[in-house]
Amino acid sequence: MQITSALSNIFLVVSKYRIEVKPSAIQTKIVCIAYAVMVASVFVWQPNVFTYQLLVQSTLLVLISVYFLWRWLNREKCDFVVQVSYLGEWNYLDQRDDANWWIGEQSKMFAGLLWVQLIPFLKRNQPNVGSSACWCWIYQDRVNEQDYRRLCRCIIAAQQRREKVDTNAKL
């Protein structure tokens, strides 16, 4: 019985999974709501408080619209394919230059959202990787349920690696 569980644990550690990430409808709705709130906040000012108020409001509207449009056009590519493992490897499979990453210990799980810290693979053992790390937001509707659960397990494994390192450092 112990041999079977040991073999299954080895299989889980060395297994790599292909995950397809699609655009998120939730993220689009959140961005649209944020844009509407910002635009509405510009036009709820009390009228005629200062001269040229309409010009200032119109200028702010244009700036907010340009900012949101610029962010929308320069957003992260919506469709991508990654290969993950429970060891913490995160490899992009769509011909990116920065293809190899490591899932960081500071990754978080929220209801419907995974906030994955990605550390460059070659810098994963360095003490201060915060400046070179990037973050990937994975909404639940971007992947299927099985892949979402798999990503959750990868994040838990990354957090447990940190706890093991902290425990060994105290000894």
C-alpha positions as CSV (number, residue, x, y, z in Angstrom):
1,M,0.0,0.0,0.0
2,Q,2.8,2.4,0.9
3,I,4.6,1.6,-2.4
4,T,1.5,2.5,-4.4
5,S,1.1,5.9,-2.6
6,A,4.8,6.6,-3.0
7,L,4.5,5.9,-6.7
8,S,1.4,8.1,-7.1
9,N,3.2,10.9,-5.3
10,I,6.2,10.6,-7.7
11,F,3.8,10.6,-10.6
12,L,2.2,13.8,-9.3
13,V,5.5,15.6,-8.9
14,V,6.9,14.8,-12.4
15,S,3.6,15.2,-14.3
16,K,3.3,18.2,-16.5
17,Y,-0.1,19.5,-17.6
18,R,-1.1,21.6,-20.6
19,I,-3.5,24.4,-19.8
20,E,-5.2,26.6,-22.3
21,V,-6.1,30.1,-21.1
22,K,-8.9,32.0,-22.9
23,P,-10.2,35.5,-22.6
24,S,-12.2,36.3,-19.5
25,A,-15.7,37.7,-19.6
26,I,-15.4,38.6,-15.9
27,Q,-12.3,40.7,-16.5
28,T,-14.0,42.5,-19.4
29,K,-17.0,43.4,-17.2
30,I,-14.8,44.6,-14.4
31,V,-12.9,46.9,-16.8
32,C,-16.1,48.3,-18.2
33,I,-17.6,49.0,-14.8
34,A,-14.3,50.7,-13.7
35,Y,-14.4,52.9,-16.8
36,A,-18.1,53.8,-16.3
37,V,-17.4,54.7,-12.6
38,M,-14.5,56.9,-13.5
39,V,-16.4,58.7,-16.3
40,A,-19.4,59.1,-14.0
41,S,-17.3,60.6,-11.3
42,V,-16.1,63.3,-13.6
43,F,-19.6,64.4,-14.4
44,V,-21.1,64.4,-10.9
45,W,-19.3,67.6,-10.0
46,Q,-21.4,70.4,-8.8
47,P,-22.0,72.7,-11.9
48,N,-20.3,76.0,-12.3
49,V,-17.9,75.7,-9.4
50,F,-15.1,77.3,-11.3
51,T,-14.6,78.8,-14.7
52,Y,-13.8,76.5,-17.6
53,Q,-15.2,73.5,-15.6
54,L,-16.8,72.0,-18.7
55,L,-13.4,72.2,-20.4
56,V,-11.7,70.5,-17.5
57,Q,-14.3,67.7,-17.3
58,S,-14.1,67.1,-21.1
59,T,-10.3,67.0,-20.9
60,L,-10.5,64.5,-18.0
61,L,-13.0,62.4,-20.0
62,V,-10.6,62.3,-23.0
63,L,-7.6,61.4,-20.8
64,I,-9.5,58.6,-19.0
65,S,-10.8,57.3,-22.3
66,V,-7.3,57.3,-23.8
67,Y,-5.8,55.6,-20.8
68,F,-8.4,52.8,-20.8
69,L,-8.0,52.4,-24.6
70,W,-4.2,52.3,-24.3
71,R,-4.4,49.7,-21.4
72,W,-6.9,47.7,-23.4
73,L,-4.7,47.6,-26.5
74,N,-1.6,46.8,-24.6
75,R,-3.0,44.2,-22.3
76,E,-1.5,40.8,-21.9
77,K,-2.3,38.5,-24.8
78,C,-5.6,36.9,-23.9
79,D,-5.1,33.4,-25.4
80,F,-2.1,31.5,-24.3
81,V,-1.1,27.9,-23.5
82,V,1.1,27.0,-20.6
83,Q,2.6,23.8,-19.2
84,V,2.6,23.5,-15.4
85,S,3.9,21.0,-13.0
86,Y,3.4,20.5,-9.2
87,L,7.1,21.3,-8.8
88,G,6.3,24.9,-9.8
89,E,7.3,25.1,-13.4
90,W,5.3,27.4,-15.6
91,N,6.3,27.2,-19.3
92,Y,4.6,29.2,-22.1
93,L,4.1,27.0,-25.1
94,D,3.3,29.7,-27.6
95,Q,6.7,30.8,-28.8
96,R,7.4,33.6,-26.3
97,D,10.9,34.8,-25.6
98,D,10.3,34.6,-21.8
99,A,8.9,31.1,-21.9
100,N,10.3,29.6,-18.6
101,W,8.9,30.7,-15.3
102,W,8.6,29.4,-11.7
103,I,5.4,29.7,-9.7
104,G,6.3,31.9,-6.7
105,E,5.4,31.3,-3.1
106,Q,3.5,34.6,-2.8
107,S,0.8,33.4,-5.3
108,K,-2.7,33.8,-3.9
109,M,-6.1,32.1,-4.4
110,F,-9.3,34.1,-4.1
111,A,-12.9,33.1,-4.9
112,G,-12.9,33.0,-8.7
113,L,-9.4,34.4,-9.2
114,L,-5.9,33.1,-9.0
115,W,-3.1,35.6,-8.6
116,V,0.0,33.8,-9.8
117,Q,3.4,35.2,-9.0
118,L,5.8,34.2,-11.9
119,I,9.5,34.3,-11.2
120,P,12.1,33.9,-14.0
121,F,13.2,30.3,-14.0
122,L,16.9,31.1,-13.6
123,K,16.3,33.5,-10.7
124,R,14.1,31.2,-8.6
125,N,16.8,30.5,-6.0
126,Q,18.0,34.1,-5.5
127,P,16.9,35.8,-2.3
128,N,15.3,39.0,-3.7
129,V,13.3,38.1,-6.8
130,G,10.5,40.6,-6.2
131,S,11.7,43.1,-8.7
132,S,12.0,40.5,-11.5
133,A,8.7,38.7,-10.8
134,C,5.5,39.4,-12.7
135,W,1.9,38.6,-11.8
136,C,-0.6,36.7,-13.9
137,W,-4.3,37.0,-13.1
138,I,-6.3,33.9,-13.9
139,Y,-10.0,34.4,-13.6
140,Q,-12.0,31.2,-13.1
141,D,-13.8,31.5,-16.5
142,R,-10.4,31.6,-18.4
143,V,-9.8,27.9,-17.9
144,N,-11.9,24.8,-17.4
145,E,-12.7,23.6,-13.9
146,Q,-10.2,20.8,-13.9
147,D,-7.3,23.1,-14.9
148,Y,-8.4,25.7,-12.4
149,R,-8.2,23.1,-9.6
150,R,-4.9,21.9,-11.0
151,L,-3.5,25.5,-10.8
152,C,-4.9,25.8,-7.2
153,R,-2.9,22.7,-6.3
154,C,0.2,24.1,-7.9
155,I,-0.1,27.3,-5.8
156,I,-0.7,25.3,-2.7
157,A,2.5,23.2,-3.5
158,A,4.4,26.5,-4.0
159,Q,3.3,27.8,-0.6
160,Q,4.2,24.5,1.1
161,R,7.7,24.7,-0.5
162,R,8.1,28.1,1.3
163,E,7.0,26.6,4.6
164,K,9.5,23.7,4.3
165,V,12.3,26.1,3.6
166,D,11.3,28.3,6.5
167,T,11.1,25.2,8.8
168,N,14.5,24.0,7.7
169,A,16.0,27.5,8.2
170,K,14.9,27.5,11.8
171,L,16.5,24.2,12.5
